């Protein structure tokens, strides 16, 4: 019999064909165009929860609730199914979507594999809960003081789901109290002494599941401000931060997590963060799954590799690299040149120095990527002084790549 990955089959075959108004029929859905307004199954508030049609996620927008669920949990009575219950739930959803599951016999191995996946997912959620509690206790004020020092309100801090990592010993002991073994904790990628004293935040996929975490230095003394669960540095996240909450197919793309968080805190909507200066193939896949129509690059304004002898801004180089690599993607690429950020190295720093009103005119300076590249090539051709042979070859190769 055919071997399939049931999670992938659900994402790619069942979910796109799922009649969400039938899945959530008990919650009195009202069609609002891009989403259904439904009654929240947790707090009971009428019409305050939204079910977004492109992903099937239910999220309550009432302050103090914030309930989050999906079709799989909802059909299973509100909890994540495992084992045989997982397979039965997928079969029910496949029937609702009028999609035939490939015939196969589900083995104990299949069910054990999914149970292990769900155990890891639960550990990430429990860790997040522990970190949020640590951030909000009197015993660990450093994280909250740092975040408030950036000008964010308590509502912003709660909205972004920040937590605090007191120490790897504290985290391990708290997870052990919740029934996880030291082996599970060590293999999770969340037992890190390099995270001690940092604020942490979740990275969610399009199903709003936590797939990773980032950890931000609060002292200003660390060599690397941001560390990641799976990679200590230089991470290029497959799921851009904020993509799961984006409500528009037209997005502004920034590099850093705190660029995204600061812009969002000041009312700039539909921003996502790459977590690096690279738009990876994983990013592109996520953008395509989210049916994004266009991205507008607003990258950093600092020097390449922090080399003061190189006057080219990193945002310019990264912008060109992204355009070259993804010019034929399914979405349009636009550019906001970073030079108007002046002496601020990124949008976060610019807003903190100058205020969000000063940023708004810069956000209107949008160019299509083709025009941006044409302008760049033209400026290079007007370069003063003599060209070396190596420079000539490099620019000819560059023009040929762009033309193709």
C-alpha positions as a Markdown table, in Angstrom:
| # | Residue | x | y | z |
|---|---|---|---|---|
| 1 | Unk | 0.0 | 0.0 | 0.0 |
| 2 | Unk | 1.0 | 3.6 | -0.6 |
| 3 | Unk | 3.1 | 5.3 | 2.0 |
| 4 | Unk | 2.2 | 8.9 | 2.8 |
| 5 | Unk | 3.0 | 11.5 | 5.4 |
| 6 | Unk | -0.4 | 12.2 | 7.0 |
| 7 | Unk | 0.6 | 15.7 | 8.1 |
| 8 | Unk | 1.6 | 16.7 | 4.6 |
| 9 | Unk | -1.5 | 15.2 | 3.2 |
| 10 | Unk | -3.6 | 17.1 | 5.6 |
| 11 | Unk | -1.8 | 20.4 | 4.8 |
| 12 | Unk | -1.8 | 20.0 | 1.0 |
| 13 | Unk | -4.9 | 18.0 | 0.1 |
| 14 | Unk | -7.5 | 18.2 | 2.9 |
| 15 | Unk | -7.1 | 21.7 | 4.4 |
| 16 | Unk | -7.4 | 23.6 | 1.0 |
| 17 | Unk | -10.7 | 21.7 | 0.3 |
| 18 | Unk | -12.2 | 21.8 | 3.9 |
| 19 | Unk | -15.6 | 23.6 | 4.2 |
| 20 | Unk | -14.7 | 25.5 | 7.4 |
| 21 | Unk | -18.3 | 26.6 | 8.0 |
| 22 | Unk | -19.1 | 22.9 | 8.4 |
| 23 | Unk | -16.1 | 22.2 | 10.6 |
| 24 | Unk | -17.1 | 25.1 | 13.0 |
| 25 | Unk | -20.9 | 24.8 | 12.4 |
| 26 | Unk | -21.6 | 24.5 | 16.2 |
| 27 | Unk | -20.0 | 28.0 | 16.7 |
| 28 | Unk | -22.5 | 29.9 | 14.5 |
| 29 | Unk | -20.2 | 31.0 | 11.7 |
| 30 | Unk | -20.9 | 34.2 | 9.8 |
| 31 | Unk | -19.1 | 34.8 | 6.5 |
| 32 | Unk | -17.1 | 38.0 | 6.6 |
| 33 | Unk | -15.2 | 37.6 | 3.4 |
| 34 | Unk | -11.6 | 36.6 | 4.3 |
| 35 | Unk | -12.7 | 34.9 | 7.5 |
| 36 | Unk | -15.7 | 33.6 | 9.5 |
| 37 | Unk | -16.8 | 35.3 | 12.7 |
| 38 | Unk | -17.7 | 32.6 | 15.2 |
| 39 | Unk | -18.5 | 32.2 | 18.9 |
| 40 | Unk | -15.4 | 31.5 | 21.0 |
| 41 | Unk | -15.5 | 27.9 | 22.3 |
| 42 | Unk | -13.5 | 28.9 | 25.4 |
| 43 | Unk | -14.9 | 32.3 | 26.7 |
| 44 | Unk | -18.3 | 32.0 | 24.9 |
| 45 | Unk | -18.2 | 35.5 | 23.5 |
| 46 | Unk | -20.5 | 35.8 | 20.5 |
| 47 | Unk | -18.8 | 36.5 | 17.2 |
| 48 | Unk | -15.5 | 37.5 | 18.8 |
| 49 | Unk | -13.4 | 34.6 | 17.4 |
| 50 | Unk | -12.2 | 34.6 | 13.7 |
| 51 | Unk | -11.6 | 31.6 | 11.5 |
| 52 | Unk | -9.3 | 32.6 | 8.6 |
| 53 | Unk | -10.2 | 30.8 | 5.4 |
| 54 | Unk | -6.7 | 30.4 | 4.1 |
| 55 | Unk | -5.5 | 28.4 | 7.1 |
| 56 | Unk | -8.5 | 27.3 | 9.1 |
| 57 | Unk | -7.1 | 28.7 | 12.4 |
| 58 | Unk | -9.6 | 29.9 | 15.0 |
| 59 | Unk | -8.4 | 32.8 | 17.1 |
| 60 | Unk | -10.4 | 34.7 | 19.8 |
| 61 | Unk | -9.7 | 38.5 | 19.7 |
| 62 | Unk | -11.3 | 39.2 | 23.0 |
| 63 | Unk | -8.8 | 40.6 | 25.5 |
| 64 | Unk | -7.9 | 38.2 | 28.2 |
| 65 | Unk | -8.9 | 35.1 | 26.2 |
| 66 | Unk | -6.8 | 34.7 | 23.0 |
| 67 | Unk | -8.0 | 31.1 | 22.5 |
| 68 | Unk | -6.3 | 29.4 | 19.5 |
| 69 | Unk | -7.3 | 26.2 | 17.9 |
| 70 | Unk | -7.5 | 24.5 | 14.5 |
| 71 | Unk | -9.8 | 22.0 | 12.7 |
| 72 | Unk | -7.9 | 19.0 | 14.0 |
| 73 | Unk | -8.2 | 20.0 | 17.6 |
| 74 | Unk | -11.8 | 21.2 | 17.2 |
| 75 | Unk | -13.0 | 18.0 | 15.6 |
| 76 | Unk | -11.3 | 16.1 | 18.4 |
| 77 | Unk | -13.1 | 18.0 | 21.1 |
| 78 | Unk | -10.6 | 20.7 | 21.7 |
| 79 | Unk | -7.4 | 18.7 | 22.3 |
| 80 | Unk | -4.6 | 17.5 | 20.0 |
| 81 | Unk | -5.3 | 13.8 | 19.1 |
| 82 | Unk | -2.7 | 11.2 | 19.2 |
| 83 | Unk | -2.4 | 7.5 | 18.1 |
| 84 | Unk | -5.6 | 6.1 | 16.7 |
| 85 | Unk | -7.6 | 9.2 | 17.6 |
| 86 | Unk | -5.3 | 11.2 | 15.3 |
| 87 | Unk | -6.0 | 8.9 | 12.3 |
| 88 | Unk | -9.7 | 8.9 | 13.0 |
| 89 | Unk | -9.8 | 12.7 | 13.1 |
| 90 | Unk | -8.0 | 13.0 | 9.8 |
| 91 | Unk | -10.4 | 10.5 | 8.3 |
| 92 | Unk | -13.3 | 12.7 | 9.5 |
| 93 | Unk | -11.8 | 15.8 | 8.0 |
| 94 | Unk | -11.0 | 14.1 | 4.7 |
| 95 | Unk | -14.7 | 13.0 | 4.5 |
| 96 | Unk | -15.8 | 16.6 | 5.1 |
| 97 | Unk | -13.4 | 17.9 | 2.4 |
| 98 | Unk | -14.6 | 15.1 | 0.1 |
| 99 | Unk | -11.0 | 14.0 | -0.3 |
| 100 | Unk | -10.1 | 10.3 | -0.5 |
| 101 | Unk | -7.3 | 9.1 | 1.7 |
| 102 | Unk | -4.9 | 6.7 | -0.1 |
| 103 | Unk | -5.6 | 3.2 | 1.0 |
| 104 | Unk | -3.1 | 1.9 | 3.6 |
| 105 | Unk | -3.0 | 0.1 | 6.8 |
| 106 | Unk | -1.9 | 2.4 | 9.7 |
| 107 | Unk | 0.7 | 0.6 | 11.8 |
| 108 | Unk | 1.7 | 1.0 | 15.4 |
| 109 | Unk | 4.9 | 2.6 | 14.0 |
| 110 | Unk | 2.8 | 5.3 | 12.3 |
| 111 | Unk | 0.9 | 6.1 | 15.5 |
| 112 | Unk | 4.1 | 6.0 | 17.6 |
| 113 | Unk | 5.8 | 8.4 | 15.2 |
| 114 | Unk | 2.9 | 10.9 | 15.5 |
| 115 | Unk | 2.8 | 10.5 | 19.3 |
| 116 | Unk | 6.5 | 11.4 | 19.5 |
| 117 | Unk | 5.8 | 14.5 | 17.3 |
| 118 | Unk | 3.0 | 15.5 | 19.6 |
| 119 | Unk | 5.2 | 15.0 | 22.7 |
| 120 | Unk | 7.8 | 17.4 | 21.3 |
| 121 | Unk | 5.1 | 19.9 | 20.4 |
| 122 | Unk | 3.7 | 19.7 | 23.9 |
| 123 | Unk | 7.2 | 20.2 | 25.4 |
| 124 | Unk | 7.6 | 23.4 | 23.4 |
| 125 | Unk | 4.2 | 24.7 | 24.5 |
| 126 | Unk | 5.0 | 23.9 | 28.2 |
| 127 | Unk | 8.4 | 25.6 | 27.9 |
| 128 | Unk | 6.7 | 28.7 | 26.5 |
| 129 | Unk | 4.2 | 28.7 | 29.4 |
| 130 | Unk | 7.1 | 28.4 | 31.9 |
| 131 | Unk | 9.0 | 31.3 | 30.2 |
| 132 | Unk | 5.9 | 33.5 | 30.2 |
| 133 | Unk | 5.4 | 32.8 | 33.9 |
| 134 | Unk | 9.1 | 33.7 | 34.6 |
| 135 | Unk | 8.8 | 37.0 | 32.8 |
| 136 | Unk | 5.8 | 38.0 | 34.9 |
| 137 | Unk | 7.0 | 37.1 | 38.3 |
| 138 | Unk | 8.6 | 39.5 | 40.8 |
| 139 | Unk | 11.7 | 37.3 | 41.1 |
| 140 | Unk | 12.8 | 37.9 | 37.5 |
| 141 | Unk | 12.3 | 41.6 | 36.6 |
| 142 | Unk | 15.2 | 41.9 | 34.1 |
| 143 | Unk | 13.3 | 40.7 | 31.1 |
| 144 | Unk | 10.2 | 42.8 | 31.6 |
| 145 | Unk | 12.3 | 45.9 | 32.5 |
| 146 | Unk | 14.3 | 45.4 | 29.2 |
| 147 | Unk | 11.1 | 45.2 | 27.1 |
| 148 | Unk | 9.5 | 48.2 | 28.7 |
| 149 | Unk | 12.7 | 50.1 | 28.2 |
| 150 | Unk | 12.2 | 49.7 | 24.5 |
| 151 | Unk | 9.0 | 51.6 | 24.9 |
| 152 | Unk | 6.6 | 48.7 | 24.7 |
| 153 | Unk | 3.4 | 48.5 | 26.8 |
| 154 | Unk | 2.4 | 45.5 | 28.9 |
| 155 | Unk | -0.2 | 44.8 | 26.1 |
| 156 | Unk | 2.5 | 44.7 | 23.5 |
| 157 | Unk | 4.6 | 42.4 | 25.6 |
| 158 | Unk | 1.7 | 40.0 | 26.2 |
| 159 | Unk | 0.6 | 40.2 | 22.5 |
| 160 | Unk | 4.1 | 39.1 | 21.4 |
| 161 | Unk | 4.0 | 36.2 | 23.8 |
| 162 | Unk | 7.4 | 37.0 | 25.3 |
| 163 | Unk | 8.9 | 34.9 | 28.0 |
| 164 | Unk | 12.1 | 35.0 | 30.1 |
| 165 | Unk | 14.9 | 32.4 | 30.4 |
| 166 | Unk | 16.3 | 32.7 | 34.0 |
| 167 | Unk | 18.7 | 29.8 | 33.6 |
| 168 | Unk | 18.9 | 26.4 | 31.9 |
| 169 | Unk | 18.8 | 24.8 | 35.4 |
| 170 | Unk | 15.6 | 26.6 | 36.2 |
| 171 | Unk | 14.0 | 25.6 | 32.9 |
| 172 | Unk | 15.1 | 22.0 | 33.2 |
| 173 | Unk | 13.7 | 21.7 | 36.7 |
| 174 | Unk | 10.3 | 23.3 | 35.7 |
| 175 | Unk | 10.0 | 21.0 | 32.7 |
| 176 | Unk | 10.9 | 18.0 | 34.9 |
| 177 | Unk | 8.0 | 18.9 | 37.3 |
| 178 | Unk | 5.7 | 18.7 | 34.3 |
| 179 | Unk | 6.6 | 15.2 | 33.5 |
| 180 | Unk | 9.5 | 15.5 | 31.0 |
| 181 | Unk | 12.6 | 13.4 | 31.3 |
| 182 | Unk | 16.1 | 15.0 | 31.3 |
| 183 | Unk | 16.7 | 13.1 | 28.0 |
| 184 | Unk | 13.7 | 14.8 | 26.4 |
| 185 | Unk | 14.7 | 18.2 | 27.7 |
| 186 | Unk | 18.3 | 17.9 | 26.5 |
| 187 | Unk | 17.2 | 16.7 | 23.1 |
| 188 | Unk | 14.7 | 19.5 | 22.7 |
| 189 | Unk | 17.2 | 22.2 | 22.0 |
| 190 | Unk | 15.8 | 24.3 | 24.8 |
| 191 | Unk | 18.4 | 23.4 | 27.5 |
| 192 | Unk | 21.0 | 26.2 | 26.7 |
| 193 | Unk | 23.2 | 28.0 | 29.2 |
| 194 | Unk | 23.8 | 30.5 | 26.4 |
| 195 | Unk | 20.2 | 31.6 | 26.8 |
| 196 | Unk | 20.5 | 32.5 | 30.5 |
| 197 | Unk | 19.1 | 35.9 | 31.3 |
| 198 | Unk | 17.5 | 36.4 | 27.8 |
| 199 | Unk | 14.0 | 37.1 | 26.8 |
| 200 | Unk | 12.5 | 34.5 | 24.5 |
| 201 | Unk | 9.7 | 34.4 | 21.9 |
| 202 | Unk | 8.0 | 31.8 | 19.8 |
| 203 | Unk | 8.1 | 31.3 | 16.0 |
| 204 | Unk | 4.9 | 29.8 | 14.7 |
| 205 | Unk | 4.1 | 28.0 | 11.4 |
| 206 | Unk | 1.0 | 28.7 | 9.3 |
| 207 | Unk | -1.0 | 26.4 | 11.6 |
| 208 | Unk | 0.1 | 28.6 | 14.5 |
| 209 | Unk | 2.1 | 25.8 | 16.0 |
| 210 | Unk | 5.3 | 26.7 | 17.8 |
| 211 | Unk | 8.1 | 25.3 | 15.7 |
| 212 | Unk | 11.1 | 27.2 | 17.2 |
| 213 | Unk | 12.1 | 30.0 | 19.6 |
| 214 | Unk | 14.4 | 33.0 | 19.5 |
| 215 | Unk | 16.3 | 34.4 | 22.5 |
| 216 | Unk | 17.3 | 38.0 | 22.7 |
| 217 | Unk | 20.1 | 39.4 | 24.9 |
| 218 | Unk | 19.0 | 42.0 | 27.5 |
| 219 | Unk | 22.4 | 43.3 | 28.6 |
| 220 | Unk | 23.8 | 44.8 | 25.4 |
| 221 | Unk | 27.1 | 43.0 | 26.1 |
| 222 | Unk | 26.5 | 39.7 | 24.2 |
| 223 | Unk | 28.5 | 39.0 | 21.0 |
| 224 | Unk | 25.3 | 37.9 | 19.3 |
| 225 | Unk | 22.0 | 39.6 | 20.2 |
| 226 | Unk | 19.8 | 36.9 | 18.8 |
| 227 | Unk | 20.1 | 33.1 | 19.3 |
| 228 | Unk | 17.8 | 30.4 | 18.0 |
| 229 | Unk | 16.6 | 27.1 | 19.2 |
| 230 | Unk | 17.9 | 25.0 | 16.3 |
| 231 | Unk | 21.0 | 27.2 | 15.4 |
| 232 | Unk | 22.9 | 29.3 | 17.8 |
| 233 | Unk | 23.7 | 31.9 | 15.2 |
| 234 | Unk | 23.2 | 32.8 | 11.5 |
| 235 | Unk | 19.9 | 31.1 | 11.5 |
| 236 | Unk | 17.6 | 31.6 | 8.5 |
| 237 | Unk | 14.2 | 30.6 | 9.7 |
| 238 | Unk | 12.0 | 28.6 | 7.3 |
| 239 | Unk | 8.9 | 30.3 | 8.7 |
| 240 | Unk | 9.2 | 34.1 | 8.8 |
| 241 | Unk | 8.1 | 35.6 | 12.1 |
| 242 | Unk | 4.6 | 37.1 | 11.9 |
| 243 | Unk | 3.6 | 35.2 | 8.7 |
| 244 | Unk | 1.0 | 33.2 | 10.6 |
| 245 | Unk | -0.8 | 36.4 | 11.7 |
| 246 | Unk | -0.5 | 38.3 | 8.4 |
| 247 | Unk | -4.0 | 39.3 | 7.1 |
| 248 | Unk | -2.9 | 40.7 | 3.7 |
| 249 | Unk | -1.3 | 39.1 | 0.7 |
| 250 | Unk | 1.0 | 42.1 | 0.4 |
| 251 | Unk | 3.8 | 42.2 | 3.1 |
| 252 | Unk | 6.7 | 44.3 | 4.2 |
| 253 | Unk | 9.8 | 42.2 | 4.9 |
| 254 | Unk | 12.4 | 43.2 | 7.5 |
| 255 | Unk | 15.5 | 41.3 | 8.7 |
| 256 | Unk | 15.3 | 41.4 | 12.5 |
| 257 | Unk | 12.7 | 40.1 | 15.0 |
| 258 | Unk | 12.8 | 43.4 | 16.8 |
| 259 | Unk | 12.3 | 45.3 | 13.6 |
| 260 | Unk | 9.1 | 43.4 | 13.1 |
| 261 | Unk | 8.0 | 43.7 | 16.7 |
| 262 | Unk | 8.7 | 47.5 | 16.9 |
| 263 | Unk | 6.8 | 48.3 | 13.6 |
| 264 | Unk | 3.9 | 46.2 | 14.7 |
| 265 | Unk | 3.8 | 47.9 | 18.1 |
| 266 | Unk | 3.5 | 51.2 | 16.4 |
| 267 | Unk | 0.7 | 50.2 | 14.1 |
| 268 | Unk | 2.6 | 49.2 | 10.9 |
| 269 | Unk | 0.7 | 46.1 | 9.9 |
| 270 | Unk | 1.5 | 43.2 | 7.7 |
| 271 | Unk | 5.2 | 43.1 | 8.5 |
| 272 | Unk | 7.2 | 39.8 | 8.7 |
| 273 | Unk | 10.8 | 39.1 | 9.7 |
| 274 | Unk | 13.3 | 36.8 | 8.1 |
| 275 | Unk | 15.6 | 36.4 | 11.1 |
| 276 | Unk | 18.5 | 37.1 | 8.8 |
| 277 | Unk | 19.4 | 39.0 | 5.6 |
| 278 | Unk | 18.6 | 35.9 | 3.5 |
| 279 | Unk | 15.3 | 35.0 | 1.8 |
| 280 | Unk | 15.7 | 31.2 | 1.9 |
| 281 | Unk | 13.9 | 28.5 | -0.1 |
| 282 | Unk | 12.1 | 27.7 | 3.1 |
| 283 | Unk | 10.8 | 31.2 | 3.3 |
| 284 | Unk | 9.6 | 31.2 | -0.3 |
| 285 | Unk | 7.7 | 27.9 | 0.3 |
| 286 | Unk | 6.0 | 29.4 | 3.4 |
| 287 | Unk | 5.1 | 32.6 | 1.4 |
| 288 | Unk | 3.6 | 30.5 | -1.4 |
| 289 | Unk | 1.6 | 28.4 | 1.1 |
| 290 | Unk | 0.3 | 31.6 | 2.6 |
| 291 | Unk | -0.7 | 32.8 | -1.0 |
| 292 | Unk | 1.4 | 36.0 | -0.7 |
| 293 | Unk | 1.1 | 38.2 | -3.8 |
| 294 | Unk | 3.9 | 40.6 | -3.1 |
| 295 | Unk | 6.8 | 41.4 | -0.7 |
| 296 | Unk | 8.4 | 44.7 | -0.1 |
| 297 | Unk | 12.0 | 44.5 | 1.2 |
| 298 | Unk | 13.0 | 47.0 | 3.9 |
| 299 | Unk | 16.4 | 45.5 | 5.0 |
| 300 | Unk | 19.1 | 46.8 | 7.4 |
| 301 | Unk | 21.2 | 49.9 | 7.0 |
| 302 | Unk | 24.4 | 48.7 | 8.6 |
| 303 | Unk | 27.8 | 47.9 | 6.9 |
| 304 | Unk | 28.5 | 44.6 | 5.3 |
| 305 | Unk | 29.9 | 42.3 | 8.0 |
| 306 | Unk | 30.4 | 45.4 | 10.1 |
| 307 | Unk | 33.5 | 46.2 | 8.1 |
| 308 | Unk | 34.0 | 49.9 | 8.3 |
| 309 | Unk | 36.3 | 49.8 | 5.3 |
| 310 | Unk | 33.4 | 48.7 | 3.1 |
| 311 | Unk | 31.0 | 51.5 | 2.4 |
| 312 | Unk | 28.3 | 49.4 | 0.9 |
| 313 | Unk | 25.3 | 48.9 | 3.2 |
| 314 | Unk | 24.4 | 45.3 | 4.0 |
| 315 | Unk | 20.7 | 46.0 | 3.1 |
| 316 | Unk | 21.7 | 46.9 | -0.4 |
| 317 | Unk | 23.8 | 43.9 | -1.0 |
| 318 | Unk | 21.2 | 41.5 | 0.6 |
| 319 | Unk | 18.4 | 43.2 | -1.4 |
| 320 | Unk | 20.2 | 42.6 | -4.7 |
| 321 | Unk | 20.9 | 39.0 | -3.8 |
| 322 | Unk | 17.3 | 38.3 | -2.9 |
| 323 | Unk | 16.1 | 39.9 | -6.2 |
| 324 | Unk | 18.6 | 37.9 | -8.3 |
| 325 | Unk | 17.7 | 34.6 | -6.6 |
| 326 | Unk | 14.0 | 35.0 | -6.5 |
| 327 | Unk | 13.1 | 37.2 | -9.5 |
| 328 | Unk | 11.0 | 34.4 | -11.0 |
| 329 | Unk | 9.1 | 33.6 | -7.7 |
| 330 | Unk | 5.3 | 33.4 | -7.7 |
| 331 | Unk | 5.1 | 36.8 | -5.9 |
| 332 | Unk | 6.2 | 40.3 | -6.9 |
| 333 | Unk | 9.2 | 41.8 | -5.2 |
| 334 | Unk | 9.4 | 45.5 | -4.3 |
| 335 | Unk | 12.0 | 47.5 | -2.5 |
| 336 | Unk | 12.2 | 50.3 | 0.0 |
| 337 | Unk | 15.9 | 51.4 | -0.1 |
| 338 | Unk | 17.4 | 51.5 | 3.4 |
| 339 | Unk | 19.6 | 54.7 | 2.9 |
| 340 | Unk | 16.9 | 57.1 | 4.2 |
| 341 | Unk | 17.2 | 55.4 | 7.6 |
| 342 | Unk | 20.3 | 57.6 | 7.9 |
| 343 | Unk | 22.4 | 56.8 | 11.0 |
| 344 | Unk | 20.0 | 54.1 | 12.2 |
| 345 | Unk | 21.1 | 50.6 | 11.4 |
| 346 | Unk | 17.6 | 49.2 | 11.0 |
| 347 | Unk | 13.9 | 50.2 | 11.2 |
| 348 | Unk | 13.8 | 49.3 | 14.9 |
| 349 | Unk | 16.5 | 51.8 | 15.8 |
| 350 | Unk | 15.1 | 54.4 | 13.4 |
| 351 | Unk | 11.7 | 54.3 | 15.1 |
| 352 | Unk | 13.2 | 54.4 | 18.6 |
| 353 | Unk | 15.3 | 57.5 | 17.6 |
| 354 | Unk | 12.9 | 59.4 | 15.4 |
| 355 | Unk | 9.4 | 58.1 | 16.1 |
| 356 | Unk | 7.1 | 56.1 | 13.8 |
| 357 | Unk | 5.8 | 59.3 | 12.0 |
| 358 | Unk | 9.2 | 59.9 | 10.6 |
| 359 | Unk | 9.2 | 56.4 | 9.1 |
| 360 | Unk | 5.9 | 56.6 | 7.3 |
| 361 | Unk | 7.2 | 58.8 | 4.4 |
| 362 | Unk | 10.1 | 56.2 | 4.0 |
| 363 | Unk | 7.6 | 53.4 | 3.7 |
| 364 | Unk | 6.0 | 55.2 | 0.8 |
| 365 | Unk | 9.2 | 55.2 | -1.2 |
| 366 | Unk | 8.5 | 51.8 | -2.9 |
| 367 | Unk | 10.1 | 50.7 | -6.1 |
| 368 | Unk | 9.5 | 47.6 | -8.2 |
| 369 | Unk | 12.6 | 45.3 | -7.9 |
| 370 | Unk | 13.2 | 45.5 | -11.7 |
| 371 | Unk | 13.4 | 49.3 | -11.6 |
| 372 | Unk | 15.5 | 49.1 | -8.5 |
| 373 | Unk | 18.0 | 46.7 | -10.2 |
| 374 | Unk | 18.0 | 48.8 | -13.4 |
| 375 | Unk | 18.9 | 51.9 | -11.4 |
| 376 | Unk | 21.7 | 50.0 | -9.6 |
| 377 | Unk | 23.2 | 48.8 | -12.9 |
| 378 | Unk | 23.0 | 52.3 | -14.4 |
| 379 | Unk | 24.7 | 53.8 | -11.4 |
| 380 | Unk | 27.5 | 51.2 | -11.6 |
| 381 | Unk | 28.0 | 52.0 | -15.3 |
| 382 | Unk | 28.5 | 55.7 | -14.4 |
| 383 | Unk | 31.2 | 54.8 | -11.9 |
| 384 | Unk | 34.0 | 57.4 | -11.8 |
| 385 | Unk | 37.5 | 56.3 | -12.4 |
| 386 | Unk | 39.0 | 53.4 | -14.3 |
| 387 | Unk | 37.4 | 49.9 | -14.1 |
| 388 | Unk | 39.5 | 46.9 | -13.4 |
| 389 | Unk | 39.1 | 43.8 | -15.6 |
| 390 | Unk | 37.7 | 41.9 | -12.6 |
| 391 | Unk | 35.0 | 44.7 | -12.0 |
| 392 | Unk | 34.0 | 44.7 | -15.7 |
| 393 | Unk | 33.6 | 40.9 | -15.7 |
| 394 | Unk | 31.6 | 41.0 | -12.5 |
| 395 | Unk | 29.2 | 43.6 | -13.7 |
| 396 | Unk | 28.7 | 41.9 | -17.1 |
| 397 | Unk | 28.0 | 38.6 | -15.3 |
| 398 | Unk | 25.6 | 40.4 | -13.0 |
| 399 | Unk | 23.7 | 42.0 | -15.9 |
| 400 | Unk | 23.4 | 38.7 | -17.7 |
| 401 | Unk | 22.1 | 36.9 | -14.6 |
| 402 | Unk | 19.5 | 39.7 | -14.1 |
| 403 | Unk | 18.4 | 39.6 | -17.7 |
| 404 | Unk | 17.8 | 35.8 | -17.5 |
